Amino acid sequence: MAFTIAITVCNVNISTKATTTGNEFVKVVAGGGNATAPWTVFIPQFVTINVGDTVEWYNPTMGAAEPHTITFMFDNSTFAGVVSPLSVSNTTEFTAIPPGSNNEPILIPGEGGTNTLVAVNARTYSPVTIDSQDKVQFMNPNANYSITGDEKYVNSGWILPEGLEKQYPGTGNTFMSTFEKPGTYDYLCILHPWMVGSVKVVG
């Protein structure tokens, strides 16, 4: 059975650690609070589990589409920025969705018949892994992924509170990982890099 150590912050109990005794399923909060005061923390921040245990992260923020990610960067060269500049033809037309909304892409005029489009980086927005051979594999939203410990990069994509993920098409509201090897797996929210957590896996 899991047990936790709790502290109280602003009259709210926050579990800072969780430990399993084997074949367990641990839930971790990614963010929280509300539209007025969103939290940028993982609760519990530190988890100790056994090989084969599963961790599920979810975003319970109330009334605000405040996204978070669960991002493991095992190789620092795989760091991915939130936005990505891309070259597009200057004849390319973009249409806001929904039409008539206060939406417009960032386009920077270029030379040679091209513009620079500044877009959200798919490698932070969508669930994706990069393996030891640099193979990139995208996953569906609400992915359930087994971490072998040989990856260079594992990212949950943006996770939103349930129902609010519709504001960002293609996002989800949970991410699950089963850990296959002992070790310490540090992670962060790539949108809020001070928001960090760790999963310790024991054999």
Backbone hydrogen bonds in HBPLUS format (Angstrom, degrees):
<---DONOR---> <-ACCEPTOR-->    atom                        ^
c    i                          cat <-CA-CA->   ^        H-A-AA   ^      H-
h    n   atom  resd res      DA  || num        DHA   H-A  angle D-A-AA Bond
n    s   type  num  typ     dist DA aas  dist angle  dist       angle   num
A0003-PHE N   A0019-THR O   3.26 MM  16  5.75 142.2  2.41 142.4 153.2     1
A0019-THR N   A0003-PHE O   3.23 MM  16  5.75 149.0  2.33 152.2 160.9     2
A0016-THR N   A0005-ILE O   3.01 MM  11  6.06 159.0  2.06 170.9 172.7     3
A0007-ILE N   A0014-ILE O   3.00 MM   7  5.43 159.7  2.04 140.6 145.0     4
A0014-ILE N   A0007-ILE O   2.79 MM   7  5.43 168.4  1.80 164.1 168.0     5
A0009-VAL N   A0012-VAL O   2.98 MM   3  5.25 166.5  2.00 145.2 144.7     6
A0012-VAL N   A0009-VAL O   2.90 MM   3  5.25 149.6  1.99 111.9 121.5     7
A0046-PHE N   A0016-THR O   3.13 MM  30  6.23 161.9  2.17 143.7 149.3     8
A0018-ALA N   A0046-PHE O   2.99 MM  28  6.57 135.2  2.20 146.6 158.8     9
A0048-THR N   A0018-ALA O   2.76 MM  30  6.16 161.0  1.79 158.9 165.7    10
A0020-THR N   A0048-THR O   2.94 MM  28  6.41 143.2  2.07 152.0 163.7    11
A0054-THR N   A0024-GLU O   3.22 MM  30  6.60 165.5  2.24 155.6 158.3    12
A0026-VAL N   A0054-THR O   2.94 MM  28  6.35 165.5  1.96 160.6 163.1    13
A0056-GLU N   A0026-VAL O   2.79 MM  30  6.20 160.3  1.82 162.4 168.6    14
A0028-VAL N   A0056-GLU O   2.73 MM  28  6.05 157.4  1.78 157.2 160.3    15
A0058-TYR N   A0028-VAL O   3.07 MM  30  6.56 146.1  2.19 158.6 166.5    16
A0029-VAL N   A0043-ILE O   2.73 MM  14  4.95 167.9  1.74 149.6 145.4    17
A0043-ILE N   A0029-VAL O   2.97 MM  14  4.95 155.7  2.03 135.5 143.1    18
A0030-ALA N   A0058-TYR O   2.76 MM  28  5.60 163.9  1.78 154.9 153.5    19
A0031-GLY N   A0041-VAL O   2.87 MM  10  5.22 162.7  1.90 166.7 166.0    20
A0039-TRP N   A0032-GLY O   2.89 MM   7  4.90 167.1  1.91 119.8 121.2    21
A0062-MET N   A0033-GLY O   2.95 MM  29  6.24 176.2  1.95 143.2 144.0    22
A0034-ASN N   A0037-ALA O   3.42 MM   3  5.30 156.9  2.48  97.8 102.4    23
A0198-SER N   A0045-GLN O   2.98 MM 153  6.44 151.2  2.07 164.8 169.5    24
A0047-VAL N   A0198-SER O   2.98 MM 151  6.34 159.0  2.03 156.8 163.7    25
A0200-LYS N   A0047-VAL O   2.71 MM 153  6.08 169.4  1.72 165.9 168.1    26
A0049-ILE N   A0200-LYS O   2.80 MM 151  6.21 161.2  1.83 165.8 172.2    27
A0202-VAL N   A0049-ILE O   2.88 MM 153  6.30 161.0  1.91 152.9 157.9    28
A0053-ASP N   A0050-ASN O   2.95 MM   3  5.58 158.7  1.99 143.0 143.6    29
A0051-VAL N   A0202-VAL O   2.98 MM 151  6.00 136.9  2.17 153.8 152.3    30
A0052-GLY N   A0179-PHE O   2.77 MM 127  5.46 171.5  1.78 172.8 170.4    31
A0179-PHE N   A0053-ASP O   3.16 MM 126  6.16 157.3  2.21 173.2 174.7    32
A0055-VAL N   A0177-SER O   2.83 MM 122  5.43 161.7  1.87 155.7 158.9    33
A0177-SER N   A0055-VAL O   2.90 MM 122  5.43 156.9  1.95 154.3 162.1    34
A0057-TRP N   A0175-PHE O   2.79 MM 118  5.27 167.0  1.81 161.6 164.0    35
A0175-PHE N   A0057-TRP O   3.05 MM 118  5.27 143.3  2.19 144.4 148.3    36
A0068-HIS N   A0159-ILE O   3.19 MM  91  5.47 146.1  2.31 137.3 147.2    37
A0159-ILE N   A0068-HIS O   2.81 MM  91  5.47 160.6  1.84 157.8 164.6    38
A0156-SER N   A0070-ILE O   3.01 MM  86  5.21 143.6  2.14 134.9 146.1    39
A0071-THR N   A0188-LEU O   2.88 MM 117  5.34 154.5  1.94 153.5 162.0    40
A0188-LEU N   A0071-THR O   3.07 MM 117  5.34 149.4  2.17 135.0 143.4    41
A0072-PHE N   A0154-VAL O   2.75 MM  82  5.07 168.1  1.76 161.6 164.2    42
A0154-VAL N   A0072-PHE O   2.95 MM  82  5.07 158.5  1.99 146.5 151.4    43
A0074-PHE N   A0152-LYS O   2.92 MM  78  4.82 129.4  2.18 123.9 135.8    44
A0075-ASP N   A0152-LYS O   3.19 MM  77  5.01 136.4  2.39 147.1 135.4    45
A0078-THR N   A0075-ASP O   2.90 MM   3  5.78 167.4  1.92 129.3 133.0    46
A0079-PHE N   A0076-ASN O   3.24 MM   3  5.70 159.1  2.28 118.1 117.8    47
A0121-ASN N   A0082-VAL O   2.83 MM  39  5.42 174.3  1.83 135.9 137.7    48
A0084-SER N   A0119-ALA O   2.63 MM  35  5.28 157.0  1.68 158.9 165.1    49
A0119-ALA N   A0084-SER O   3.00 MM  35  5.28 176.2  2.01 142.4 141.4    50
A0086-LEU N   A0117-LEU O   2.74 MM  31  5.07 156.3  1.80 147.5 155.9    51
A0117-LEU N   A0086-LEU O   2.66 MM  31  5.07 165.6  1.68 164.1 163.7    52
A0088-VAL N   A0115-ASN O   2.88 MM  27  5.37 167.1  1.90 155.6 158.9    53
A0115-ASN N   A0088-VAL O   2.70 MM  27  5.37 159.9  1.74 161.6 168.7    54
A0092-THR N   A0089-SER O   3.07 MM   3  5.47 166.5  2.09 114.2 118.3    55
A0090-ASN N   A0113-GLY O   2.91 MM  23  5.48 164.1  1.94 129.1 128.5    56
A0101-SER N   A0098-PRO O   3.05 MM   3  5.70 150.6  2.14 144.8 145.0    57
A0103-ASN N   A0101-SER O   2.84 MM   2  5.43 136.9  2.02 103.1  90.4    58
A0118-VAL N   A0106-ILE O   3.08 MM  12  5.43 162.2  2.11 147.7 152.7    59
A0108-ILE N   A0116-THR O   2.81 MM   8  4.95 159.7  1.86 142.3 149.4    60
A0116-THR N   A0108-ILE O   2.84 MM   8  4.95 165.4  1.86 143.9 148.9    61
A0110-GLY N   A0114-THR O   3.12 MM   4  5.35 124.4  2.44 142.8 144.3    62
A0124-THR N   A0121-ASN O   2.98 MM   3  5.63 166.9  2.00 121.0 124.7    63
A0125-TYR N   A0121-ASN O   3.00 MM   4  6.18 156.3  2.06 151.7 159.2    64
A0126-SER N   A0122-ALA O   2.99 MM   4  5.48 165.2  2.01 137.1 140.5    65
A0158-TRP N   A0125-TYR O   2.93 MM  33  5.21 157.7  1.98 126.4 124.6    66
A0139-MET N   A0127-PRO O   2.86 MM  12  5.19 161.7  1.89 138.9 137.9    67
A0128-VAL N   A0155-ASN O   3.01 MM  27  5.34 149.5  2.11 136.5 145.1    68
A0155-ASN N   A0128-VAL O   2.89 MM  27  5.34 158.9  1.93 165.1 169.5    69
A0129-THR N   A0137-GLN O   2.92 MM   8  5.34 150.0  2.01 139.8 149.4    70
A0137-GLN N   A0129-THR O   2.93 MM   8  5.34 161.5  1.96 153.2 157.6    71
A0130-ILE N   A0153-TYR O   2.84 MM  23  4.99 149.9  1.93 144.3 145.4    72
A0152-LYS N   A0130-ILE O   2.81 MM  22  5.50 168.9  1.82 158.5 161.6    73
A0153-TYR N   A0130-ILE O   3.28 MM  23  4.99 151.0  2.37 140.1 139.4    74
A0131-ASP N   A0135-LYS O   3.05 MM   4  5.42 157.1  2.10 143.5 146.9    75
A0134-ASP N   A0131-ASP O   2.94 MM   3  5.23 155.5  2.00 121.4 121.5    76
A0176-MET N   A0143-ALA O   2.99 MM  33  6.28 164.9  2.01 157.2 160.9    77
A0145-TYR N   A0176-MET O   2.86 MM  31  6.20 163.3  1.89 152.8 148.8    78
A0178-THR N   A0145-TYR O   3.02 MM  33  6.43 145.1  2.15 133.1 143.5    79
A0147-ILE N   A0178-THR O   2.81 MM  31  6.09 141.3  1.95 152.1 165.0    80
A0180-GLU N   A0147-ILE O   2.97 MM  33  6.04 170.6  1.98 171.6 168.5    81
A0172-GLY N   A0158-TRP O   3.42 MM  14  6.75 159.2  2.47 163.4 163.6    82
A0160-LEU N   A0172-GLY O   2.81 MM  12  6.20 157.5  1.86 147.3 150.9    83
A0164-LEU N   A0161-PRO O   2.90 MM   3  5.47 148.6  2.00 133.2 143.6    84
A0167-GLN N   A0164-LEU O   3.04 MM   3  5.75 164.9  2.07 118.7 123.1    85
A0168-TYR N   A0165-GLU O   3.03 MM   3  5.50 157.0  2.08 112.0 119.1    86
A0171-THR N   A0168-TYR O   3.10 MM   3  5.93 143.3  2.24 153.6 155.4    87
A0183-GLY N   A0201-VAL O   2.93 MM  18  5.17 156.9  1.98 137.4 138.1    88
A0201-VAL N   A0183-GLY O   2.71 MM  18  5.17 178.0  1.72 165.1 165.8    89
A0185-TYR N   A0199-VAL O   2.75 MM  14  5.02 172.2  1.76 150.0 152.8    90
A0199-VAL N   A0185-TYR O   2.88 MM  14  5.02 159.4  1.92 132.4 139.1    91
A0187-TYR N   A0197-GLY O   2.98 MM  10  5.40 164.8  2.00 146.6 144.9    92
A0197-GLY N   A0187-TYR O   3.01 MM  10  5.40 160.7  2.04 142.0 142.2    93
A0189-CYS N   A0195-MET O   2.95 MM   6  5.62 143.1  2.09 157.5 166.8    94
A0192-HIS N   A0189-CYS O   3.03 MM   3  5.22 138.4  2.21 103.8 115.5    95
A0195-MET N   A0192-HIS O   2.75 MM   3  5.54 164.2  1.77 135.6 140.4    96
